[in-house]
Amino acid sequence: MTTATIRTKVHKYIDEADGEVLEVVYKLLEIYRQGNSSLLSEQQQKEVLKRSVLYKAGKAKTYTVAEARKRIKKKLSE
């Protein structure tokens, strides 16, 4: 998709968006303008990288959506 096409689609969406969406878009643009393109802190970025390495090495414990829901429901009922 070209930049011009993206710009047109974004403008159209912004024109139709509600206040909450506009606020989110505004905050993201402010973060980008300030040169901080990441929404994560440095510590959070390191943790994501660490977990990514573990996942790719097959050493991370993962759950299906159904398993995660079951675990969450169990924790909430305790």
C-alpha positions in Angstrom: 0.0 0.0 0.0 1.4 3.4 -0.9 1.9 6.2 1.5 -0.8 8.3 -0.3 -3.3 5.4 0.0 -2.6 5.0 3.7 -2.9 8.8 4.3 -6.3 8.8 2.5 -7.6 5.9 4.5 -6.3 7.4 7.8 -7.9 10.7 7.0 -11.2 9.1 6.3 -11.1 7.0 9.5 -10.1 10.0 11.6 -13.0 12.0 10.1 -15.4 9.2 11.3 -13.8 8.3 14.6 -15.2 8.9 18.0 -13.5 10.9 20.7 -11.8 7.9 22.4 -10.2 6.7 19.1 -9.0 10.3 18.4 -7.4 10.5 21.9 -5.5 7.2 21.4 -4.3 8.3 17.9 -3.3 11.7 19.3 -1.3 10.1 22.1 0.5 7.7 19.8 1.4 10.6 17.5 2.7 12.6 20.4 4.9 9.7 21.5 6.2 9.3 17.9 6.9 13.1 17.7 8.9 13.0 20.9 11.2 10.4 19.3 10.1 7.6 21.6 8.6 5.2 19.1 8.3 2.5 21.8 5.4 2.3 24.2 7.5 0.1 26.5 10.0 1.1 29.1 13.6 -0.1 28.6 13.1 -2.7 31.3 9.9 -4.0 29.6 11.7 -4.1 26.3 14.4 -6.3 27.9 11.8 -8.6 29.4 10.0 -9.0 26.0 13.4 -9.8 24.3 14.2 -12.4 27.0 10.8 -14.1 26.7 11.1 -14.0 22.9 14.5 -15.8 23.0 13.0 -18.4 25.4 10.0 -18.9 23.2 12.1 -19.4 20.0 14.3 -21.9 21.8 11.2 -23.9 22.8 11.8 -23.2 26.5 8.9 -21.0 27.3 5.6 -22.3 28.7 2.7 -21.3 26.5 -1.0 -21.8 26.7 -3.9 -22.1 24.3 -6.7 -19.5 24.7 -8.9 -22.2 26.2 -6.1 -23.2 28.7 -5.5 -19.5 29.6 -9.3 -18.9 30.2 -9.4 -22.0 32.4 -6.4 -20.8 34.5 -7.8 -17.3 34.8 -11.2 -18.6 35.9 -9.5 -20.8 38.5 -7.4 -18.0 39.9 -10.5 -15.7 40.1 -12.5 -18.3 42.0 -9.7 -18.8 44.6 
